[in-house]
Amino acid sequence: MDDEVVHVNVDERGIATITLDSPHNRNALSRALLSQLHGALDTAEAADARAIVLDHDGPAFCAGADLKERSSGPADSGPMVDALTRLMDTPRPTIAVVRGAVRAGGIGLMASCDLVVMHSSVTIALTEVRIGVAAAIISVPILRRVTPGRIATAMLTGEVFDAADARDIGLVTHVTGDVDTCVTSLCEGVLAGAPAAIAATKAMLAHVPTLDRDTAFTEMRTLSESLFSGPDAAEGMASFVERRRPSWDTRRD
C-alpha cells in the first residue's frame, strides 16, 4: 500500500486545503501522488468546499513528472490531464500556494488553479526540452494564462526565471514574502461572496473570452438577469440595506 503523499483538510468554514507531501522526490507527479490528489479533490467536492487551496510541504512545490516511473513503464498521461481539468473546471475557486521551486509539470498544476500565490524567492523552469520532450499537456493551462510570445523563451530554452517574471507575464497572480497572510486574505474574500455567484464568475472568466462581442452580450445579459432575480441577490441586497452580513458570509470576525 502506498504511503500517504497527499493530505486534505476541510475546515469548519469550508476551505479545503490539499497538501502535497512527497519531499523525497520533490513532490514529483508519481502515480501515487496523482491518485491521492484525485482522492483529495473528491473529498473537497463531497464536502461542498467553498474554495480549494493546493499547498505543499518540503522545499519544492512540484518537480514535474516522476522520471523514474516514466522511464520504466508505458506513458499514461490520463491522470495528469484529469487532475488539471478538475482544477480548472471545479466551480469553486482554486488557489495554488507555491512556497518553493516549481518545474515542468508542476507549473501546469499551479497554472490550472484560478489564483497562484508564490513566494518571492521561488524559481521556475520549463525544463522539458532538456530531456527530449515538450511541455505538451501543461501548455493547455499555461497558454490560457500567458500569451505564447511571453512564454516562448522559457519553453524553448528551459531557462530558469523568477517569481517576479512569472507575475509579469501573467503566469502567477500574487508574489509575496508572506504567503500565508495572502492566502488567508484571498480565502476570506471568497467566503464573503455567494457560492453560486462565484461559480458563475469562474465560468464567465473562462467562457466570455471565447465569444464574439454580440454573443457575449446576449449570454451575459441572460446570466445577469437570472442572478439578479435569484434568492442570493435578494439576500445580498437585503443584507446591504440592513447593514448585516449575508447568510453565506462565514468570514471570521
N, C-alpha and C positions, 0 to 999 in steps of 0.2 A: 504494500500500500504506500502511495506517495506521501511524503511529508507535506504538511500544510505550508504552502508558499504564498497563499493569498488569504488575507483576513478581511472580514466585513463586520461592521458595527452600524446599527441604525439607532440613533439617539431618540430621546423622547419627543423631539420636535420634528423628526422625520428626515434628518440629514444622514444619509448613508455614506460612510467612509470605507472605501475599499483600499487596502494596503498591500502592495507588492512586497513580499518578504522572502527573497531568494538571494541574499547577498553573496553567496559563494560563487555565483555566476553573473553577478551584477544585474539581477532581475531579468535575465535573458528570457526570450519568449519560447520557453520549452513547452512541450505538450502538457506537462503537469500544470504549469502556470496558466496557460490559456484555458485549460479545462476548469481550473478553480476560479479563474476570472469570470467565466460564464456562470459558474455556480453562484458567485458573489453578486453578479448582476441579477440573477434570478431572485436572490434573497431581497435585494433592494426593490425590485419591481413588485414582488409579492407583498412587501411591507408598504407599498404605495409611497415610497420615499418622495420627499419634496425636491431633493437635489442629491446628486451623486458626486462625491469627492474621490478622485483617484490619486492616492498618495503612495509613498514608498518608504521602506526602511533601507538602510545601507547607503553607501556613498554614491550610488548611481540610481537614477530613475529607471532606466532600462537600456541595456546594451544592444538591443535588437535581437535578431534570430539566434537561437541556440545552435551554433555552428557544429558542435559535436553531434547533436541529433541530426542535423541536416546532412552531414557527411556520411552518416551510417544507415540511412533509410530513404525511402521514396519521399519526394516533396509532397506535402499536403498543406496547402495554404488556406483551406476552408475555415478552420477555427479562427485564424487571424482575420480573415475577411469578415467573418461573422461578428467578431469582437468589435472591429472598427465600425461596422454597420450599426450594431446595437448602441454604441456610444453616440453615434450621430443621430440615430432615429428615435431613441427613447424620448418621450415627451417631457421628461424632467431635465432641468439644466445639469450639465456635467462640467466638473471643474478639475483639471489636471493640476497637481501640485508637484513641481519639479524642483527638488532641493539639490540634486546632484546631476552629474553628467548624463547626457542622453545621446544615443547614437542610433543610426539606421532605423530599424523597425520601431524602436521606442519613440522616435519622432512622429511616426504615423499614429501611435497610440495616443500621444498627447494632442496631436493635431485633430483627432476625431472628437475631442471634447470641445464644448462651446467656449469655455474660458480656460486660459492656461496661465497659471501663476508660477513664475520662475524666479529662483534666487539670482541675484545679480552676479554671483560668482560662477554660474553654470556655463559649461561649454557644450557645443552641439556639433555633430558632424554626420553627414550622409555619406557613409563610407562604402556603400555597396559596390561602386565601380572598382574599388581597390581589391575586391575579392572576386571580380569577374562577373558580377550580376548587376542588376539595375534596381533602383528604388521603385519598383513597378506598382505593387499593391498600395504602398503608402503614398504614392503620388496622388491617389484619389482624394484623401482628406487634405493633403498638403496643398494641392492646387485649387482647392475650394477656398483656401485662405490667402494664398500668395500668388501673384501673377508669375507666369513662367520666367520672364526676364529677371526677376528679382531673386529667384532661387536657382537659376541655371548654373552659376559658377559653383555653388555648393554641391549640386548634384553631379556635375561633370568632373569635378576635381577631388571631391571628398575632403576638402579643406575644413579645418575647424573654425567655427565662428562663435561669437559670444552672445550673451543674453540680450544686450542692447541691440545688436544687429538683428537678432530674431524678432524683437519687438518692432524695430524699424521697418522690416519687410512685411509685418503682419502675421508672422508665424505664432507669436505669443501675444497675450493681451496685457499682462501685468508683469513688470520686473521690479523686484523689491529686495531690500535686505531683511525684511521682516515678513516672511511668507505667512506665518500663522495668523498674524493680525489681518493681513489682506484677505486670506481665505475666510476668516470669521466674518469680516465685513461683507464679503460677497454673499455668504450664506444668509446673513441677516437680511440683506436686500431681497434675496429670493423669498424668504419667509414673509416679507411684507406684501408680496404680490399674490393674487388669486391663482391657484394652481392651473385652472383651465385657461386663464388669460396668459399665463407664462407658457403653457404648452402651445397655445395658438401663436404666440410671438416667436417661439423657437421654430415652429413650422414655417412661419412667414419669412423669417430671415433666410431660410434655405430656398423657399419657393419663389418669392417675388422676383429675385434677380434673373430667374429663368424665363420670365414672361415679357411679352411686348407691353408697351405702356397702356394701351386701351384695355387689354385683357387684365392687366394688373389692377387698374382702377375698378373694373367691374367686379373682380373677385374680392378685392379688399373692401369695396362698398358693402357687399353681401356679408362679409365677415364682421365689419364694424357694426352694421345694423343688428346682426344676430347677437353680438356680445352686449351692445347697449340695451337690448331688450331682455337680456337674461337675468337670472337671480343674482349672480355675482355683482353685476353693475348696480343693481338695486341696493344690495348690501353695502357696496363700496361707497355709493353716493350718500346713503343714509348715515353711514359712519362718519363721513366727512362733515355733514350738517350737524350731527350730534356730538362731534369732537371726541370720538372714541375710535379704538382700533376695530377694523373689520374682523369678522369671525375667524378668518383664515390666518390672521397675523399672530404667529407664535414666537415672535422675537422675545428675547429676554429683556426685562426692564433694565 
